Amino acid sequence: FDWIQGSLILTAREDFLNLGGFNTSYPLYFEDTDLCARAASHSMTIRVEQDCRFLHMAGTGSSGSRELRLACFHWGLVKFFEDHLPRRHFTARSLVILKCILRSLALLPVDPCGASGYRMAFRSLLTGIPPRLPERASD
């Protein structure tokens, strides 16, 4: 299926609401991929408009913690397989857990900050408890 990066998604409000909006079981990352998969399952067209430009300030919507971003990314990846590719979920989860173990033990190249992020991802995947984002102050 097609999907687009969620830094900017334009859709009719009615379509967004009919799809159920963003799935909150994705703490960060893959909620855009999940939305596109659900849209595709409803035969909605997903396309990229090449003539538009949008400046996305990297990391402004997420925690500044690299560890937390790594944990959320890997949680979202496994969750996506669980939700949309269930026959491949076990394999995907196993490979992501193996990657997290190898990276957290520094058996694959990774910086110290990343190693703790992979440990956090491993714990989340092992316990089934998603990484938790810090509460954001309301504007």
C-alpha positions as CSV (number, residue, x, y, z in Angstrom):
1,F,0.0,0.0,0.0
2,D,1.0,3.6,-0.4
3,W,1.8,5.9,2.5
4,I,3.1,9.4,3.0
5,Q,5.2,10.9,5.8
6,G,3.1,12.6,8.3
7,S,4.9,15.8,8.7
8,L,2.0,17.2,6.6
9,I,-1.1,15.3,5.6
10,L,-3.9,17.1,4.0
11,T,-7.3,15.4,3.9
12,A,-10.9,16.3,4.2
13,R,-12.0,16.5,7.8
14,E,-14.9,14.1,7.2
15,D,-12.6,11.5,5.7
16,F,-10.1,11.8,8.6
17,L,-12.9,11.4,11.1
18,N,-14.5,8.5,9.2
19,L,-11.2,6.7,9.4
20,G,-11.1,7.3,13.2
21,G,-8.4,9.9,13.1
22,F,-4.9,9.0,14.3
23,N,-4.6,5.8,16.3
24,T,-3.4,6.8,19.8
25,S,-1.8,3.4,20.4
26,Y,1.1,4.7,18.4
27,P,2.9,7.0,20.8
28,L,5.1,8.5,18.1
29,Y,5.9,7.4,14.6
30,F,3.8,5.2,12.3
31,E,0.5,6.8,13.1
32,D,0.7,8.4,9.6
33,T,1.5,5.0,8.1
34,D,-1.4,3.4,10.0
35,L,-3.8,6.2,8.8
36,C,-2.7,5.7,5.2
37,A,-3.2,1.9,5.5
38,R,-6.7,2.4,6.8
39,A,-7.4,4.9,4.0
40,A,-6.2,2.4,1.4
41,S,-8.5,-0.3,2.9
42,H,-11.4,2.1,2.2
43,S,-10.2,2.6,-1.4
44,M,-9.1,6.2,-0.8
45,T,-6.4,7.6,-3.0
46,I,-3.1,8.5,-1.4
47,R,-0.8,10.8,-3.4
48,V,2.0,13.3,-3.0
49,E,1.6,16.8,-4.4
50,Q,5.0,17.6,-5.9
51,D,4.2,21.3,-6.4
52,C,3.7,22.2,-2.7
53,R,6.5,23.0,-0.3
54,F,6.3,22.7,3.5
55,L,9.1,23.4,6.0
56,H,9.1,20.8,8.8
57,M,11.2,21.6,11.8
58,A,12.6,18.2,12.7
59,G,11.8,17.0,16.1
60,T,9.4,19.8,17.0
61,G,6.5,17.4,17.5
62,S,8.5,14.8,19.5
63,S,10.5,14.5,22.6
64,G,14.0,15.8,22.5
65,S,15.1,12.5,23.9
66,R,16.8,10.3,21.3
67,E,16.3,7.3,23.5
68,L,12.6,7.9,23.6
69,R,12.4,8.5,19.9
70,L,14.2,5.2,19.2
71,A,11.9,3.3,21.5
72,C,8.8,4.9,20.0
73,F,10.0,4.2,16.4
74,H,10.5,0.5,17.1
75,W,7.3,0.2,19.1
76,G,5.4,1.8,16.2
77,L,7.0,-0.5,13.6
78,V,6.0,-3.6,15.5
79,K,2.5,-2.3,16.2
80,F,2.0,-1.5,12.5
81,F,2.8,-5.1,11.6
82,E,0.5,-6.3,14.4
83,D,-2.4,-4.1,13.1
84,H,-1.9,-4.4,9.3
85,L,0.3,-7.4,8.5
86,P,-0.6,-9.9,11.3
87,R,0.8,-12.9,9.4
88,R,4.2,-11.2,9.5
89,H,3.9,-9.7,13.0
90,F,5.8,-12.5,14.8
91,T,8.7,-12.3,12.4
92,A,8.9,-8.5,12.4
93,R,8.6,-8.4,16.2
94,S,11.4,-11.1,16.6
95,L,13.7,-9.3,14.2
96,V,13.2,-5.9,15.9
97,I,13.8,-7.4,19.3
98,L,16.9,-9.1,18.1
99,K,18.1,-5.7,16.6
100,C,17.4,-4.0,20.0
101,I,19.4,-6.7,21.9
102,L,22.4,-6.5,19.5
103,R,22.4,-2.7,19.5
104,S,21.9,-2.4,23.3
105,L,24.8,-4.7,23.8
106,A,26.8,-2.7,21.3
107,L,27.3,-5.8,19.1
108,L,26.2,-3.7,16.2
109,P,27.5,-0.1,15.8
110,V,25.6,2.4,17.9
111,D,26.4,5.4,20.1
112,P,25.9,5.2,23.9
113,C,22.7,7.4,23.7
114,G,21.3,5.0,21.1
115,A,22.2,1.9,23.1
116,S,19.9,3.1,26.0
117,G,17.2,3.9,23.4
118,Y,17.4,0.3,22.1
119,R,17.2,-1.0,25.7
120,M,14.1,1.1,26.2
121,A,12.6,-0.3,23.0
122,F,13.4,-3.8,24.1
123,R,11.7,-3.4,27.5
124,S,8.6,-1.9,25.8
125,L,8.4,-4.7,23.3
126,L,9.0,-7.4,25.9
127,T,6.4,-6.0,28.4
128,G,3.9,-4.9,25.8
129,I,3.8,-1.4,27.4
130,P,4.4,1.4,24.8
131,P,7.0,4.0,25.5
132,R,5.4,7.0,27.3
133,L,5.9,10.5,26.0
134,P,6.2,13.3,28.5
135,E,3.1,15.4,29.0
136,R,3.2,18.6,26.9
137,A,2.4,21.9,28.3
138,S,-0.8,23.4,26.8
139,D,-0.4,26.5,24.8
